[in-house]
Amino acid sequence: MTKTIKVALAGAGAFGTKHLDAIKLIDGVEAISVIGRDMEKTREVAAKYGIAHVTDDLAESLALPELDAVILCTPTQMHAAQTIQCLQAGKHVQVEIPLADSLAGAEEVVALQKKTGLVAMVGHTRRFNPSHQYVNQQIAAGKFNIQQMDVQTYFFRRTNTNALGQARSWTDHLLWHHAAHTVDLFAYQCGSPIVQANAIQGPIHPVLGIAMDMSIQLKAANGAICTLSLSFNNDGPLGTFFRYIGDSATYIARYDDLFTGKDEKIDVSQVAVSMNGIELQDPRRPRTQ
């Protein structure tokens, strides 16, 4: 009989609950603990998903003998230290993007992962979205090669709130929390390391202390380029939209939906066993790819 994987979630905010939704869809995986700063909100989330153990201390969850793995959806500045804490406790860990807010922190995590042999995975959710998997399969089959990715990441976020409109205890950031997904996806889809990067940012918000607009250019070793525009000032359609311009086709990805360059919808429902990119990414059985 296959053992059920027991998982703890640290950070029960807007994205943390998406992981709990995904875990409910995965056979052989169970969330048994939730860790959060605001105990009232954390208890509400735990009650909604039928999770008995609630705490504001990651160490308390790591001490649970039945625990196998942890998903970290906590503020960026905590990622490296908490990932190290999980690995030192002998637990597998998935940490939301980015792995760390410094090169030294990331290198420390990598060194410890190699020493322990445990899984230390960064949440590269975009890779698993069916729309991007379709493009990846075209690339793998030799039918499509990327010349350029043109990406727009636009939100209207002039206050410190999350995707649910709730107040955050930390500040969102265009580079760490949004650009990181595109940088990873570009390298993944090109199958080639990024060798050049340019970035400029707009004015710093007087209250939030972050740049509200940013532009990034990337170039891969194989010659492909990526142009990324990001804004928290956009009062219009929200989200991230990807245009893949290649040698044989153009694809436009809007979340899980995919279209040709002429806006003809492509059926991606059979690309993977699920349309839930988070489910396909999270602790999973061989049935998923």
C-alpha positions in Angstrom: 0.0 0.0 0.0 1.4 3.4 -1.0 2.1 5.7 2.0 0.2 9.0 2.2 2.4 12.0 2.0 1.8 14.3 4.9 2.3 18.0 4.2 2.3 21.3 6.2 1.5 24.6 4.6 3.3 27.7 5.9 1.5 30.9 4.8 -2.2 30.6 4.5 -2.8 33.6 2.3 -4.3 33.9 -1.2 -1.7 31.6 -2.8 -1.4 29.3 0.1 -5.0 28.3 -0.2 -4.5 27.6 -3.8 -2.0 24.9 -2.7 -4.6 23.5 -0.3 -7.1 23.3 -3.1 -4.6 21.5 -5.3 -3.7 19.0 -2.5 -7.4 18.0 -2.2 -7.1 16.9 -5.9 -4.0 14.7 -5.4 -4.4 11.1 -4.4 -2.1 10.1 -1.6 -1.3 13.6 -0.3 -2.8 15.1 2.9 -2.3 18.5 4.5 -2.0 18.0 8.2 -0.8 21.4 9.5 -1.1 25.1 8.7 1.3 27.8 9.9 0.4 31.5 9.8 1.1 34.8 11.5 -2.5 35.8 12.0 -3.9 33.0 14.1 -7.6 33.9 13.6 -7.3 33.8 9.8 -5.1 30.7 9.9 -7.6 28.9 12.1 -10.4 29.9 9.6 -8.4 28.4 6.7 -7.6 25.2 8.6 -11.2 24.7 9.6 -12.3 25.2 5.9 -9.9 22.4 4.8 -10.4 20.2 7.8 -6.9 20.5 9.1 -6.5 20.0 12.8 -3.1 21.3 13.6 -2.7 25.1 13.5 0.4 27.1 14.7 2.3 30.3 14.3 5.6 28.4 14.7 7.2 26.5 11.8 9.3 24.5 14.3 6.2 23.1 15.9 5.0 21.7 12.6 8.4 20.3 11.8 8.4 18.4 15.1 5.3 16.4 14.0 6.7 12.9 13.5 4.3 12.0 10.7 5.2 15.1 8.6 6.9 14.4 5.3 7.1 17.8 3.5 6.4 21.5 3.8 5.1 24.0 1.3 6.3 27.6 2.0 4.1 30.4 0.9 5.7 32.9 3.2 7.3 36.4 2.6 10.3 36.4 0.4 12.8 37.4 3.0 11.9 34.3 5.0 12.3 31.8 2.2 16.0 30.8 2.4 16.0 30.5 6.2 12.8 28.5 6.4 13.9 26.2 3.6 17.1 25.5 5.5 15.1 25.0 8.6 12.9 22.4 6.9 15.9 20.5 5.4 17.7 20.5 8.7 14.5 18.9 10.2 14.7 16.2 7.6 11.6 17.3 5.6 11.2 17.8 1.9 10.3 21.3 1.0 8.7 23.3 -1.8 9.2 27.1 -1.6 7.3 29.6 -3.6 9.3 31.8 -6.0 11.9 33.2 -5.3 14.1 30.7 -3.4 15.9 33.6 -1.7 16.4 37.3 -1.8 20.1 37.0 -2.1 22.6 34.9 -4.1 24.3 33.8 -0.8 21.0 32.6 0.6 20.2 30.6 -2.5 23.6 29.0 -2.6 23.3 28.0 1.1 20.1 26.3 0.3 21.5 24.4 -2.7 24.5 23.3 -0.7 22.3 21.9 2.1 20.0 20.2 -0.4 22.9 18.4 -1.9 24.2 17.4 1.5 20.8 16.0 2.7 19.5 14.6 -0.6 16.0 15.8 0.2 13.8 17.5 -2.3 14.0 21.3 -2.2 11.8 22.6 -5.0 11.0 26.1 -6.1 7.4 26.7 -7.1 7.8 27.2 -10.8 4.0 27.0 -11.4 4.0 28.5 -14.8 5.9 25.5 -16.2 3.0 23.3 -15.3 0.1 25.4 -16.7 -1.3 23.4 -19.7 -1.0 26.4 -22.0 2.8 26.5 -21.5 3.1 22.8 -21.5 1.5 22.7 -25.0 4.2 25.1 -26.2 6.9 23.1 -24.5 5.6 19.9 -26.2 5.8 21.7 -29.6 9.4 22.6 -28.8 10.3 19.1 -27.7 8.9 17.7 -30.9 11.0 20.0 -33.0 8.0 21.8 -34.4 8.6 25.2 -32.8 11.6 27.3 -31.7 11.3 30.5 -29.7 12.6 33.7 -31.3 11.1 36.0 -28.7 8.8 36.0 -25.6 6.9 39.2 -25.2 5.3 39.3 -21.7 3.1 41.7 -19.9 2.4 41.5 -16.1 -0.1 44.1 -15.2 -1.9 44.7 -11.9 -3.6 47.6 -10.2 -2.1 47.4 -6.7 -1.5 50.8 -5.0 -2.2 49.5 -1.5 -0.6 46.6 0.3 -3.3 44.0 -0.4 -3.3 40.4 -1.7 -5.2 38.9 -4.6 -8.3 38.5 -2.4 -8.2 42.2 -1.4 -7.0 41.4 2.1 -4.3 43.4 3.9 -0.8 41.9 3.6 1.8 41.7 6.4 4.5 42.1 3.8 4.9 44.0 0.6 4.5 42.5 -2.9 7.3 43.1 -5.4 7.3 43.1 -9.2 10.8 41.5 -9.4 10.6 38.9 -6.7 7.0 37.8 -7.0 6.2 38.3 -10.6 9.2 38.7 -12.9 10.8 35.6 -11.4 8.1 33.4 -12.9 8.8 34.8 -16.4 12.5 34.5 -16.0 12.2 30.9 -15.1 9.7 30.1 -17.8 11.9 31.8 -20.5 14.9 29.7 -19.5 12.7 26.5 -19.3 11.1 27.0 -22.7 14.3 27.9 -24.4 16.2 25.0 -22.8 19.1 27.5 -22.8 20.7 29.5 -20.0 20.1 33.2 -19.7 23.4 35.0 -20.6 22.3 38.6 -20.6 19.8 40.6 -18.5 18.9 44.3 -18.5 16.4 45.9 -16.1 15.1 49.4 -15.3 12.5 50.5 -12.7 10.2 53.4 -12.4 9.6 55.8 -9.4 9.5 54.3 -5.9 6.1 54.5 -4.3 6.3 56.8 -1.3 4.4 54.5 1.1 5.0 51.0 -0.2 8.7 51.7 -0.9 8.8 49.6 -4.1 8.9 50.4 -7.8 5.5 50.3 -9.3 6.7 49.9 -12.9 9.6 47.8 -14.3 11.0 46.7 -17.7 13.3 43.7 -18.1 15.1 42.3 -21.2 16.7 38.8 -21.3 18.8 36.9 -23.8 19.4 33.2 -23.8 22.6 31.5 -25.0 20.7 30.2 -28.1 19.9 33.7 -29.2 16.2 33.9 -28.1 15.2 37.1 -26.3 12.5 38.0 -23.8 10.9 41.4 -23.3 9.0 41.8 -20.0 6.9 44.8 -18.9 5.5 44.9 -15.4 3.2 47.4 -13.6 1.2 47.8 -10.4 -0.3 51.0 -12.0 -2.3 49.4 -14.8 -6.0 50.2 -14.5 -7.2 47.6 -17.0 -7.1 43.9 -17.8 -5.1 42.3 -15.0 -2.7 39.3 -15.0 0.2 38.0 -17.0 0.0 37.5 -20.8 2.6 35.7 -22.8 3.2 36.0 -26.5 5.6 33.3 -27.9 7.0 34.4 -31.3 8.7 31.6 -33.0 10.0 30.3 -36.3 6.9 28.5 -37.3 4.0 30.0 -35.2 2.9 32.6 -32.7 1.2 31.5 -29.5 -0.6 33.7 -26.9 -1.0 32.3 -23.4 -3.5 33.9 -21.0 -3.4 31.9 -17.8 -4.5 28.4 -18.8 -6.0 29.5 -22.1 -3.9 29.4 -25.3 -4.5 31.1 -28.7 -2.7 31.4 -32.0 -1.3 34.8 -33.0 -4.6 35.4 -34.8 -6.5 34.8 -31.6 -7.8 31.3 -32.5 -8.3 29.3 -29.4 -6.2 26.1 -29.0 -7.6 23.1 -27.0 -5.2 22.3 -24.2 -7.6 20.2 -22.1 -5.8 17.0 -23.1 -2.2 18.3 -22.6 -2.0 17.0 -19.0 -4.2 15.0 -16.6 -5.4 18.3 -15.1 -5.9 21.9 -15.9 -4.6 22.8 -12.5 -1.0 23.8 -12.8 -0.5 23.9 -9.1 -1.8 20.4 -8.7 0.6 19.2 -11.4 3.5 20.9 -9.6 2.8 19.9 -6.0 3.8 16.6 -4.4 2.5 14.2 -6.9 2.1 10.6 -8.1 3.5 9.2 -11.4 0.0 9.6 -13.0 0.7 13.3 -13.6 3.9 13.6 -15.6 
